[in-house]
């Protein structure tokens, strides 16, 4: 719950009115009176409780629900700032069944290409490389791993679907079912199809533009060049 830019709606609220009555101790009493007041609300589907309406009638600040898709905008300046990302060391893995992968928990920035990778078209190879590079940006952008877990990055790139009696699942951009893959696919979309990305997911697009390392395109180009270097070695 945070304070956000808000709009005004009319609600009926109760406010205290002083009624003079010499017969009462103190010369009178407070009576609750319904009155029309401007109540500040956030999302249009937010229905304030009677207590929240009354608090606003008295002039108290009421915190309204934030839009989870825009929570990333409330982070302090520089929260995701990465001035310089590091290119990957591209290697061949003859034993992997995957097209490509980045080892989890790897301290060195390496991407491994498998045999299946070189069975793909050149365009698909480059898409895969940019996707894997996106995973390495997760490690290099401050706070990104944590925020992709359950924080604002996961929220802007998808929605956790909760259904009674059923297992919750993540409905991410580009059809991905976990935030890390949604981030990697968004990196590829930002590089290859930025217009389509902006049209389909405008808030996610703004987020990705905002958090990318300053030299992200140069890093991607360097990694793509690594494809041919590996190909010449096998």
N, C-alpha and C positions, 0 to 999 in steps of 0.2 A: 504494500500500500504506500503510495507516494503522492505528493502534490504534483498535479500536472495542469497543463492548459485546459481550461474548462469553459463550459457554456452555461447559460442560465435557463432554468425551467421553473414554471409556477407550480407550487404545491400548497396545499392547506397545511398549516402548522399551528401549533398551540403556543401562545406566548402569555406570560404572566401580566395581569392587569391589576393595578391597585384599586380596590374599591373602598371608599370611605364609609365607615360605619361606627359612629360614636359608641354604640352598644358593645362593640368588640374591644378586647384588650389591645391597646396600641392604636386605637382609633380607626381600625379597618382590617382588611384581609386581602390576600392575593387570590385572584380567580383566574383559572386558565381559560383563555379565549382563543377560538380558532381565528386565524387570519391568513390572508394570502401573502406568501413571501416568495422571494426569488431564491431558489435553492441551487447552489452550485453543484453540478454533477459532471462526471467524466464520460465514460462510455454511454451511449444512448440507451443501452439495455440495462443500465444500472438502476436498480430500484432502491433508493435510500430508505432505511428503517425510520419508524416514527421518532426514535431517539436521535437519529442523525438530522432529521428535519428540524426537531426542536432545538438541537445544539446550534444549528445555523440561524434559527430565528433569534437566538440569544447572542449571536455574533461569534460563537466559538468556531475555530477552524476544524473542518472535517476533512479527513484524508479519504480520498476516493480510490477505487481500484484502478491500477494502471493497465494500459494495454500491454500484454506480455510481448507483443511483437516489437514494441518500441522501447523496452526497458534498457536496451543497450545504449540508447541515446542519453541516459541519465548517468552513465559512468563518468568519472572524472577525466579531464583532458589528459591524454597520454597513457590511459589505462591499457590500451592495446598497442601502443606505439612500438614499432620495430623499424629502426632506421636502416638496418642492413641485414638481409637474410643471406645464408650461406648456400651455395650450389651443392648438389649431390655428387658423390663419387659413384658413377654408374658402373655396375659389374654384371657379369653373366653368371647365372646359376643353372647348371645342367641338371640338377636334381629336383627343382621345384615343379609342381604341377600348376602353379599360378602363372598368369601372363607376366605379372610384375608384383613386387611387394617391397615394403620398407619394414625391416625387422622392428618389432615392438621393443621399446626400451633400449634401442641402439644408441650409444653415445656418439658414434660417428654417423655423419649424414650420408648414408649409402642407400641406393636403390638397386635391387636385383631384377634382372630381366630373365625370363625363362624362355624355353623353346617356343611355347605357344605365342609369346609376344611377337616373334619374328614371322609367325604365320599370318599376322594381321596386315591390313593395308597400311600404307605410310600415314594416312590421316588418322587411323585408329591408334597407331603406335604413338603419335604425338598427343592424342587425347589421353591415352593411358599415362603417358609421362607427366602431363600437366596435372592429372588427377593425383598421382603419387607425390608430386611436388607439393600439392596442396596439403597432404598429410604431414610433410616435413615443416610446413609453415605453422601447423598446429603447435609443434614443439618450440618454434622460434618466436612466435608472437606472445608477448607477456600475457599471462592470465587466460590464454585461449583454451588450454586443455581443461581447466577447471570450469570455465563458462560453457564449454561444449558438453560437459557432463550433465549438469542440471541447471545451468545458469542462463543468462540472457542470450548467449550465442545459440544454445539449443532451441530456445523459444522463438527466435527470429527466423531460424532455418526450418522450423517444423512445429508440430503440435503433438503433445502426448494425448492419445485417445483413451479415455477411461470409460468402460462399459460395465454395468453391473453383472457380476457373474462371469466375466470374461477377462482374459489376460490383457493388460494394457499394452498398447503398441505405439511406436513413434511414427507419425505421418510426416515425413520430411520433404523438402523441395526435391525436384527431379526424381520423385518416387523412392527416395532412399528411406530406409527404416532405422537408421541410427544417425545421430548428429555429426559424427566424425565423417561418415561417407557423404552426408549432405554438404558438409564444408568442402570436402575434396572435389565433389562434382560442381559445386558453386565456383571454385577456383578455375576449373576447366571452362565453365560457361562464361565466366568473366573474361577469360583470355580469348576464347574462340567465338563466342556469340553474345557479346555484351548487350546488344539491342534486345534480343529475345529475352535475355535474363531480366533486363529492366522492365520489359513489358509484362512478363509473367509473374515476377516476384519483386515488385518495386522496393519494398522495405528490406528484403534480404539483399537485394542489389546494393542499396545504399550502405548496408552494414559491411558487405564484402569490400566495397570501394574504400570504406573508412579504415578497415583494419589491415589491409594488405601491406606488407613491408614496402618501403619506398622503392626498392630495387627489384620488386617481384617479377616484373617482365624480363629483366636481364637474367635473373636466376633461372627462369623457365627456359629461355633461349639457350642458356648454357647446358641445361640438363637435356634438352632435345638434341643438341649437338653430340651429346654423349651416346646417343643411340648408334650413330655410325661408327664411333670409335669402338664400341663393343662388338658390333657386327663384323668389323674388319679383323677382330681377334678370334673369332670362332669359325 
